[in-house]
Amino acid sequence: MKTVGFLYRCIGASVVALGAVSAAQAGSLVVSVDTGEANGTLRAAVYDSQASYDAEKLVAGAASPADGGSAIVKFDGLEPGTYGVAVFLDMNGNDELDTNLFGAPTEPYGFSMNPQMGFAAPKFDAFRFEHDGTDQQLTIQLHGN
């Protein structure tokens, strides 16, 4: 069973750049997250299918400081298509989603479309959304801690 450890290697400390596309075909995706009183680095990954999610092959990744109760990451040049965003708040700066002995996250995490959370990470269909190529904004709620 897949746990929320999906973000271990997929985001890391680096930002993955999107390919160059014309402005008429692509827009920005802005993801905002309320971090409450927690501080750290918000790490976000964009996937385009269940296969890319399972393989931890992200379309784009970004990181942003989280202080003052919120964090925002922006993905420019995102082509029209179906995507899903997974985020976690790296509170200790180790570039990984920390988990306990049972694989449950010990740092806050969330997904686009804010799906109901169970004992495993949701399937891609539960957090996917359509991006029509225009500027778009999403708000993701964090779970845990």
N, CA, C and O atoms as a DFTB+ gen file, in Angstrom:
580 C
 N C O
     1  1       0.844      -1.169       0.000
     2  2       0.000       0.000       0.000
     3  2       0.895       1.240       0.000
     4  3       1.834       1.338       0.789
     5  1       0.597       2.168      -0.878
     6  2       1.403       3.370      -1.011
     7  2       1.084       4.340       0.112
     8  3      -0.084       4.663       0.333
     9  1       2.098       4.811       0.826
    10  2       1.898       5.782       1.874
    11  2       2.223       7.166       1.350
    12  3       2.596       7.319       0.187
    13  1       2.089       8.160       2.183
    14  2       2.355       9.523       1.758
    15  2       3.856       9.764       1.623
    16  3       4.270      10.905       1.416
    17  1       4.669       8.743       1.731
    18  2       6.097       8.876       1.516
    19  2       6.441       9.164       0.066
    20  3       7.617       9.205      -0.294
    21  1       5.428       9.364      -0.774
    22  2       5.575       9.666      -2.190
    23  2       6.475      10.852      -2.456
    24  3       7.035      10.943      -3.548
    25  1       6.643      11.755      -1.524
    26  2       7.415      12.972      -1.776
    27  2       8.867      12.861      -1.336
    28  3       9.614      13.835      -1.430
    29  1       9.283      11.686      -0.856
    30  2      10.661      11.554      -0.385
    31  2      11.685      12.082      -1.381
    32  3      12.453      12.991      -1.067
    33  1      11.695      11.515      -2.573
    34  2      12.729      11.856      -3.536
    35  2      12.257      12.817      -4.607
    36  3      13.077      13.399      -5.317
    37  1      10.960      12.993      -4.738
    38  2      10.465      13.689      -5.918
    39  2      10.654      15.188      -5.882
    40  3      10.699      15.809      -6.944
    41  1      10.767      15.800      -4.726
    42  2      10.911      17.243      -4.707
    43  2      12.336      17.641      -4.329
    44  3      12.976      18.406      -5.051
    45  1      12.833      17.135      -3.217
    46  2      14.171      17.488      -2.785
    47  2      14.329      18.983      -2.614
    48  3      13.352      19.699      -2.394
    49  1      15.542      19.447      -2.713
    50  2      15.803      20.869      -2.510
    51  2      15.748      21.656      -3.802
    52  3      15.718      22.887      -3.765
    53  1      15.733      20.995      -4.929
    54  2      15.809      21.706      -6.191
    55  2      14.436      22.008      -6.759
    56  3      13.440      21.385      -6.391
    57  1      14.404      22.956      -7.647
    58  2      13.196      23.309      -8.376
    59  2      13.354      22.781      -9.790
    60  3      14.365      23.034     -10.444
    61  1      12.350      22.043     -10.264
    62  2      12.391      21.502     -11.609
    63  2      11.714      22.497     -12.535
    64  3      10.562      22.865     -12.304
    65  1      12.397      22.935     -13.565
    66  2      11.848      23.941     -14.477
    67  2      10.898      23.300     -15.472
    68  3      11.093      22.170     -15.919
    69  1       9.865      24.061     -15.803
    70  2       8.939      23.622     -16.849
    71  2       9.551      23.929     -18.201
    72  3      10.343      24.863     -18.327
    73  1       9.196      23.160     -19.206
    74  2       9.662      23.413     -20.558
    75  2       9.107      24.716     -21.090
    76  3       8.052      25.169     -20.646
    77  1       9.798      25.322     -22.030
    78  2       9.349      26.581     -22.610
    79  2       8.176      26.335     -23.548
    80  3       8.225      25.460     -24.412
    81  1       7.132      27.115     -23.364
    82  2       5.960      27.057     -24.228
    83  2       5.509      28.477     -24.484
    84  3       5.879      29.386     -23.741
    85  1       4.720      28.685     -25.519
    86  2       4.272      30.031     -25.830
    87  2       3.278      30.508     -24.790
    88  3       2.573      29.708     -24.176
    89  1       3.228      31.829     -24.595
    90  2       2.343      32.419     -23.597
    91  2       0.884      32.154     -23.933
    92  3       0.049      32.109     -23.030
    93  1       0.559      31.978     -25.199
    94  2      -0.826      31.738     -25.588
    95  2      -1.286      30.343     -25.177
    96  3      -2.491      30.112     -25.072
    97  1      -0.377      29.415     -24.944
    98  2      -0.730      28.040     -24.624
    99  2      -0.612      27.710     -23.143
   100  3      -1.150      26.698     -22.695
   101  1       0.071      28.532     -22.390
   102  2       0.381      28.151     -21.027
   103  2       0.102      29.287     -20.061
   104  3       0.219      30.461     -20.412
   105  1      -0.266      28.929     -18.850
   106  2      -0.520      29.915     -17.808
   107  2       0.172      29.525     -16.530
   108  3       0.851      28.501     -16.452
   109  1      -0.012      30.354     -15.535
   110  2       0.593      30.108     -14.228
   111  2      -0.386      29.376     -13.323
   112  3      -1.599      29.577     -13.390
   113  1       0.165      28.538     -12.493
   114  2      -0.601      27.880     -11.439
   115  2      -0.002      28.356     -10.118
   116  3       1.181      28.150      -9.848
   117  1      -0.834      28.993      -9.303
   118  2      -0.399      29.472      -7.993
   119  2      -1.075      28.607      -6.934
   120  3      -2.299      28.483      -6.906
   121  1      -0.267      28.015      -6.069
   122  2      -0.768      27.149      -5.000
   123  2      -0.497      27.839      -3.675
   124  3       0.649      28.150      -3.349
   125  1      -1.552      28.077      -2.915
   126  2      -1.389      28.688      -1.596
   127  2      -1.787      27.692      -0.519
   128  3      -2.712      26.897      -0.690
   129  1      -1.067      27.756       0.591
   130  2      -1.268      26.825       1.692
   131  2      -1.232      27.598       3.001
   132  3      -0.312      28.380       3.243
   133  1      -2.241      27.375       3.849
   134  2      -2.254      27.932       5.189
   135  2      -1.441      26.989       6.068
   136  3      -1.808      25.828       6.252
   137  1      -0.347      27.489       6.602
   138  2       0.535      26.644       7.416
   139  2       0.302      26.814       8.909
   140  3       1.010      26.218       9.721
   141  1      -0.677      27.615       9.271
   142  2      -0.933      27.842      10.692
   143  2       0.273      28.484      11.347
   144  3       0.847      29.432      10.810
   145  1       0.652      27.981      12.486
   146  2       1.806      28.525      13.204
   147  2       3.101      27.819      12.839
   148  3       4.166      28.177      13.342
   149  1       3.020      26.823      11.973
   150  2       4.215      26.045      11.618
   151  2       5.099      26.812      10.638
   152  3       4.604      27.511       9.754
   153  1       6.380      26.676      10.801
   154  2       7.362      27.264       9.894
   155  2       8.155      26.151       9.236
   156  3       8.205      25.029       9.740
   157  1       8.770      26.467       8.114
   158  2       9.581      25.505       7.391
   159  2       9.609      25.856       5.932
   160  3       9.529      27.030       5.570
   161  1       9.722      24.850       5.083
   162  2       9.734      25.036       3.640
   163  2       8.609      24.225       3.037
   164  3       8.539      23.011       3.228
   165  1       7.725      24.894       2.308
   166  2       6.674      24.189       1.597
   167  2       7.279      23.613       0.325
   168  3       7.888      24.339      -0.461
   169  1       7.112      22.317       0.123
   170  2       7.613      21.643      -1.071
   171  2       6.410      21.121      -1.836
   172  3       5.526      20.488      -1.259
   173  1       6.378      21.390      -3.140
   174  2       5.227      21.023      -3.967
   175  2       5.678      20.285      -5.213
   176  3       6.712      20.604      -5.801
   177  1       4.889      19.294      -5.608
   178  2       5.156      18.506      -6.813
   179  2       3.894      18.478      -7.665
   180  3       2.788      18.307      -7.151
   181  1       4.070      18.649      -8.983
   182  2       2.966      18.567      -9.933
   183  2       3.141      17.279     -10.738
   184  3       4.216      17.002     -11.270
   185  1       2.059      16.496     -10.815
   186  2       2.031      15.246     -11.587
   187  2       0.974      15.373     -12.677
   188  3       0.055      16.185     -12.567
   189  1       1.109      14.559     -13.741
   190  2       0.129      14.628     -14.829
   191  2      -0.623      13.321     -15.066
   192  3      -1.411      13.226     -16.006
   193  1      -0.391      12.321     -14.228
   194  2      -1.104      11.042     -14.388
   195  2      -0.839      10.157     -13.175
   196  3       0.043      10.439     -12.364
   197  1      -1.614       9.086     -13.067
   198  2      -1.367       8.107     -12.008
   199  2       0.013       7.477     -12.205
   200  3       0.726       7.211     -11.238
   201  1       0.378       7.244     -13.461
   202  2       1.680       6.627     -13.748
   203  2       2.831       7.525     -13.293
   204  3       3.790       7.036     -12.697
   205  1       2.750       8.832     -13.566
   206  2       3.829       9.731     -13.148
   207  2       3.873       9.853     -11.623
   208  3       4.948       9.969     -11.035
   209  1       2.717       9.825     -10.999
   210  2       2.622       9.880      -9.543
   211  2       3.239       8.621      -8.928
   212  3       4.037       8.715      -7.995
   213  1       2.877       7.449      -9.443
   214  2       3.419       6.192      -8.930
   215  2       4.931       6.103      -9.114
   216  3       5.638       5.571      -8.258
   217  1       5.423       6.631     -10.241
   218  2       6.852       6.573     -10.544
   219  2       7.622       7.735      -9.917
   220  3       8.842       7.824     -10.058
   221  1       6.900       8.632      -9.220
   222  2       7.505       9.823      -8.637
   223  2       8.222      10.650      -9.686
   224  3       9.277      11.228      -9.426
   225  1       7.630      10.699     -10.890
   226  2       8.179      11.482     -11.997
   227  2       7.325      12.742     -12.146
   228  3       6.305      12.741     -12.834
   229  1       7.765      13.814     -11.487
   230  2       6.974      15.010     -11.479
   231  2       7.142      15.850     -12.734
   232  3       8.193      15.831     -13.374
   233  1       6.101      16.580     -13.074
   234  2       6.130      17.523     -14.190
   235  2       6.881      18.774     -13.774
   236  3       7.630      19.351     -14.562
   237  1       6.678      19.190     -12.535
   238  2       7.348      20.375     -11.997
   239  2       7.392      20.268     -10.489
   240  3       6.553      19.607      -9.876
   241  1       8.367      20.915      -9.899
   242  2       8.489      20.965      -8.454
   243  2       8.905      22.361      -8.037
   244  3       9.556      23.073      -8.802
   245  1       8.535      22.756      -6.832
   246  2       8.897      24.079      -6.330
   247  2       8.962      24.035      -4.815
   248  3       8.386      23.156      -4.174
   249  1       9.671      24.997      -4.261
   250  2       9.778      25.130      -2.821
   251  2       9.670      26.605      -2.461
   252  3      10.085      27.478      -3.224
   253  1       9.105      26.867      -1.286
   254  2       8.922      28.246      -0.836
   255  2       8.956      28.282       0.680
   256  3       8.448      27.369       1.332
   257  1       9.553      29.331       1.255
   258  2       9.547      29.439       2.714
   259  2       8.127      29.580       3.246
   260  3       7.283      30.233       2.633
   261  1       7.880      28.965       4.383
   262  2       6.581      29.057       5.051
   263  2       6.787      29.735       6.388
   264  3       7.290      29.130       7.334
   265  1       6.401      30.972       6.457
   266  2       6.436      31.675       7.726
   267  2       5.300      32.679       7.742
   268  3       4.827      33.111       6.691
   269  1       4.876      33.039       8.903
   270  2       3.775      33.975       9.003
   271  2       2.429      33.360       8.698
   272  3       1.468      34.083       8.434
   273  1       2.335      32.025       8.727
   274  2       1.049      31.369       8.570
   275  2       0.670      30.938       7.180
   276  3      -0.389      30.336       6.998
   277  1       1.500      31.223       6.179
   278  2       1.147      30.784       4.823
   279  2       2.388      30.627       3.965
   280  3       3.475      31.098       4.299
   281  1       2.181      29.947       2.846
   282  2       3.242      29.782       1.850
   283  2       2.586      29.710       0.483
   284  3       1.460      29.233       0.349
   285  1       3.296      30.187      -0.528
   286  2       2.793      30.182      -1.904
   287  2       3.891      29.654      -2.817
   288  3       5.049      30.059      -2.708
   289  1       3.519      28.745      -3.719
   290  2       4.423      28.314      -4.781
   291  2       3.745      28.617      -6.111
   292  3       2.521      28.557      -6.226
   293  1       4.555      28.943      -7.112
   294  2       4.014      29.310      -8.419
   295  2       4.717      28.499      -9.495
   296  3       5.939      28.356      -9.500
   297  1       3.905      27.974     -10.406
   298  2       4.417      27.228     -11.549
   299  2       4.048      28.015     -12.803
   300  3       2.872      28.097     -13.158
   301  1       5.036      28.589     -13.472
   302  2       4.789      29.342     -14.700
   303  2       4.881      28.427     -15.907
   304  3       5.627      27.448     -15.904
   305  1       4.118      28.754     -16.935
   306  2       4.211      28.033     -18.203
   307  2       3.605      26.653     -18.184
   308  3       4.062      25.772     -18.912
   309  1       2.595      26.440     -17.375
   310  2       1.958      25.121     -17.289
   311  2       0.977      24.965     -18.447
   312  3      -0.003      25.703     -18.543
   313  1       1.242      24.013     -19.311
   314  2       0.405      23.774     -20.474
   315  2      -0.970      23.245     -20.071
   316  3      -1.110      22.659     -18.998
   317  1      -1.991      23.444     -20.914
   318  2      -3.305      22.881     -20.616
   319  2      -3.214      21.369     -20.438
   320  3      -2.475      20.698     -21.157
   321  1      -3.964      20.840     -19.482
   322  2      -3.955      19.400     -19.249
   323  2      -4.524      19.049     -17.897
   324  3      -5.048      19.906     -17.186
   325  1      -4.418      17.786     -17.548
   326  2      -4.865      17.275     -16.259
   327  2      -3.650      17.145     -15.349
   328  3      -2.641      16.553     -15.733
   329  1      -3.748      17.697     -14.147
   330  2      -2.636      17.690     -13.211
   331  2      -3.134      17.391     -11.800
   332  3      -4.333      17.441     -11.527
   333  1      -2.213      17.086     -10.931
   334  2      -2.470      16.950      -9.510
   335  2      -1.261      17.491      -8.769
   336  3      -0.128      17.323      -9.219
   337  1      -1.496      18.141      -7.634
   338  2      -0.412      18.728      -6.852
   339  2      -0.378      18.069      -5.480
   340  3      -1.412      17.906      -4.833
   341  1       0.814      17.693      -5.047
   342  2       1.049      17.160      -3.704
   343  2       2.029      18.091      -3.007
   344  3       3.010      18.527      -3.609
   345  1       1.768      18.396      -1.742
   346  2       2.641      19.291      -0.989
   347  2       2.958      18.692       0.380
   348  3       2.225      17.846       0.893
   349  1       4.059      19.147       0.952
   350  2       4.325      18.873       2.359
   351  2       5.136      20.013       2.934
   352  3       5.844      20.711       2.208
   353  1       5.033      20.200       4.229
   354  2       5.773      21.245       4.930
   355  2       6.984      20.610       5.588
   356  3       6.860      19.876       6.569
   357  1       8.154      20.899       5.039
   358  2       9.422      20.372       5.549
   359  2       9.823      21.227       6.748
   360  3      10.439      22.281       6.594
   361  1       9.473      20.766       7.919
   362  2       9.670      21.554       9.135
   363  2      11.085      21.482       9.691
   364  3      11.493      22.355      10.456
   365  1      11.837      20.452       9.316
   366  2      13.188      20.313       9.856
   367  2      14.284      20.519       8.812
   368  3      15.464      20.349       9.119
   369  1      13.914      20.879       7.590
   370  2      14.899      21.228       6.569
   371  2      15.694      20.074       5.995
   372  3      16.776      20.295       5.452
   373  1      15.192      18.836       6.095
   374  2      15.951      17.701       5.563
   375  2      15.521      17.309       4.149
   376  3      15.976      16.291       3.627
   377  1      14.649      18.107       3.525
   378  2      14.208      17.889       2.134
   379  2      13.407      16.611       1.936
   380  3      13.281      16.137       0.807
   381  1      12.864      16.045       3.005
   382  2      12.088      14.805       2.913
   383  2      10.823      14.930       3.745
   384  3      10.784      15.663       4.733
   385  1       9.791      14.208       3.337
   386  2       8.602      14.065       4.172
   387  2       8.924      12.999       5.207
   388  3       9.057      11.821       4.874
   389  1       9.049      13.405       6.445
   390  2       9.391      12.458       7.507
   391  2       8.179      11.608       7.861
   392  3       7.042      12.080       7.836
   393  1       8.438      10.355       8.188
   394  2       7.379       9.419       8.565
   395  2       7.783       8.676       9.832
   396  3       8.955       8.642      10.208
   397  1       6.782       8.082      10.480
   398  2       7.063       7.271      11.662
   399  2       7.376       5.837      11.241
   400  3       7.502       5.557      10.049
   401  1       7.500       4.937      12.193
   402  2       7.846       3.541      11.903
   403  2       6.820       2.833      11.026
   404  3       7.149       1.861      10.346
   405  1       5.584       3.313      11.037
   406  2       4.513       2.691      10.258
   407  2       4.337       3.350       8.889
   408  3       3.457       2.953       8.125
   409  1       5.163       4.352       8.570
   410  2       5.080       5.038       7.282
   411  2       4.118       6.203       7.260
   412  3       3.926       6.816       6.210
   413  1       3.509       6.525       8.382
   414  2       2.596       7.670       8.452
   415  2       3.408       8.965       8.545
   416  3       4.401       9.013       9.270
   417  1       3.008      10.000       7.835
   418  2       3.747      11.264       7.860
   419  2       3.770      11.896       9.248
   420  3       2.784      11.862       9.984
   421  1       4.915      12.470       9.584
   422  2       5.044      13.211      10.829
   423  2       5.178      14.712      10.552
   424  3       5.355      15.501      11.480
   425  1       5.095      15.104       9.284
   426  2       5.087      16.505       8.891
   427  2       3.791      16.754       8.104
   428  3       3.270      15.839       7.466
   429  1       3.270      17.991       8.147
   430  2       2.022      18.293       7.449
   431  2       2.132      18.074       5.940
   432  3       3.179      18.337       5.348
   433  1       1.048      17.592       5.315
   434  2       1.014      17.295       3.887
   435  2      -0.389      17.572       3.352
   436  3      -1.341      17.686       4.124
   437  1      -0.515      17.680       2.034
   438  2      -1.823      17.892       1.431
   439  2      -1.790      17.678      -0.072
   440  3      -0.730      17.477      -0.666
   441  1      -2.977      17.724      -0.677
   442  2      -3.136      17.481      -2.105
   443  2      -4.125      18.481      -2.699
   444  3      -5.004      18.985      -2.000
   445  1      -3.977      18.761      -3.982
   446  2      -4.957      19.587      -4.668
   447  2      -6.330      18.933      -4.545
   448  3      -6.424      17.717      -4.380
   449  1      -7.362      19.705      -4.620
   450  2      -8.756      19.275      -4.494
   451  2      -9.086      18.813      -3.078
   452  3     -10.215      18.398      -2.817
   453  1      -8.126      18.878      -2.162
   454  2      -8.320      18.556      -0.749
   455  2      -9.146      17.287      -0.532
   456  3     -10.203      17.337       0.098
   457  1      -8.666      16.140      -1.056
   458  2      -9.435      14.895      -0.912
   459  2      -9.492      14.418       0.536
   460  3      -8.666      14.791       1.369
   461  1     -10.475      13.598       0.804
   462  2     -10.587      12.945       2.116
   463  2      -9.355      12.064       2.298
   464  3      -8.974      11.330       1.386
   465  1      -8.736      12.134       3.467
   466  2      -7.530      11.353       3.712
   467  2      -7.855      10.100       4.508
   468  3      -8.686      10.116       5.416
   469  1      -7.178       9.007       4.147
   470  2      -7.319       7.743       4.858
   471  2      -5.969       7.307       5.377
   472  3      -5.160       8.133       5.802
   473  1      -5.725       6.005       5.342
   474  2      -4.461       5.464       5.838
   475  2      -3.362       5.426       4.786
   476  3      -2.220       5.087       5.097
   477  1      -3.693       5.771       3.539
   478  2      -2.709       5.786       2.454
   479  2      -2.898       7.060       1.647
   480  3      -3.940       7.712       1.719
   481  1      -1.886       7.398       0.887
   482  2      -1.992       8.562      -0.001
   483  2      -3.116       8.316      -0.998
   484  3      -3.340       7.177      -1.407
   485  1      -3.820       9.362      -1.392
   486  2      -4.929       9.166      -2.331
   487  2      -4.426       8.796      -3.727
   488  3      -3.276       9.061      -4.076
   489  1      -5.295       8.187      -4.505
   490  2      -5.001       7.929      -5.918
   491  2      -5.046       9.257      -6.664
   492  3      -5.680      10.208      -6.207
   493  1      -4.379       9.322      -7.804
   494  2      -4.312      10.539      -8.613
   495  2      -5.702      11.094      -8.925
   496  3      -5.897      12.309      -8.884
   497  1      -6.662      10.238      -9.232
   498  2      -8.017      10.696      -9.569
   499  2      -8.652      11.512      -8.450
   500  3      -9.510      12.351      -8.724
   501  1      -8.261      11.293      -7.209
   502  2      -8.848      12.006      -6.085
   503  2      -8.335      13.437      -5.955
   504  3      -8.981      14.267      -5.316
   505  1      -7.173      13.737      -6.557
   506  2      -6.632      15.091      -6.421
   507  2      -6.305      15.759      -7.758
   508  3      -5.624      16.784      -7.790
   509  1      -6.779      15.194      -8.833
   510  2      -6.519      15.774     -10.153
   511  2      -7.474      16.936     -10.424
   512  3      -8.552      17.030      -9.838
   513  1      -7.052      17.807     -11.319
   514  2      -7.865      18.946     -11.737
   515  2      -7.488      19.284     -13.170
   516  3      -6.424      18.891     -13.649
   517  1      -8.351      20.005     -13.843
   518  2      -8.099      20.428     -15.216
   519  2      -7.511      21.831     -15.211
   520  3      -8.002      22.727     -14.525
   521  1      -6.452      22.001     -15.988
   522  2      -5.831      23.315     -16.165
   523  2      -6.030      23.695     -17.623
   524  3      -5.549      23.000     -18.517
   525  1      -6.735      24.795     -17.870
   526  2      -7.057      25.168     -19.248
   527  2      -6.008      26.057     -19.905
   528  3      -6.214      26.520     -21.027
   529  1      -4.902      26.302     -19.237
   530  2      -3.835      27.102     -19.811
   531  2      -3.875      28.558     -19.403
   532  3      -2.962      29.318     -19.725
   533  1      -4.931      28.961     -18.692
   534  2      -4.985      30.319     -18.176
   535  2      -4.475      30.317     -16.742
   536  3      -4.303      29.259     -16.137
   537  1      -4.236      31.500     -16.206
   538  2      -3.769      31.590     -14.835
   539  2      -4.812      30.987     -13.904
   540  3      -6.012      31.201     -14.072
   541  1      -4.338      30.233     -12.926
   542  2      -5.230      29.504     -12.032
   543  2      -4.652      29.522     -10.625
   544  3      -3.434      29.540     -10.447
   545  1      -5.526      29.518      -9.629
   546  2      -5.083      29.488      -8.237
   547  2      -5.767      28.348      -7.497
   548  3      -6.966      28.117      -7.652
   549  1      -4.981      27.639      -6.690
   550  2      -5.497      26.543      -5.848
   551  2      -5.120      26.821      -4.400
   552  3      -4.079      27.411      -4.112
   553  1      -5.987      26.384      -3.501
   554  2      -5.678      26.439      -2.073
   555  2      -5.694      25.013      -1.556
   556  3      -6.658      24.279      -1.774
   557  1      -4.629      24.618      -0.874
   558  2      -4.507      23.256      -0.354
   559  2      -4.484      23.314       1.164
   560  3      -3.788      24.133       1.765
   561  1      -5.263      22.424       1.766
   562  2      -5.293      22.315       3.225
   563  2      -4.292      21.236       3.650
   564  3      -4.216      20.162       3.054
   565  1      -3.533      21.555       4.690
   566  2      -2.572      20.583       5.205
   567  2      -3.239      19.655       6.216
   568  3      -4.167      20.045       6.924
   569  1      -2.744      18.412       6.267
   570  2      -3.199      17.400       7.221
   571  2      -2.009      17.048       8.118
   572  3      -0.853      17.138       7.704
   573  1      -2.308      16.657       9.319
   574  2      -1.250      16.254      10.237
   575  2      -0.641      17.443      10.945
   576  3      -0.795      18.590      10.524
   577  1       0.045      17.149      12.013
   578  2       0.703      18.158      12.864
   579  2      -0.100      19.424      12.917
   580  3       0.298      20.380      13.583
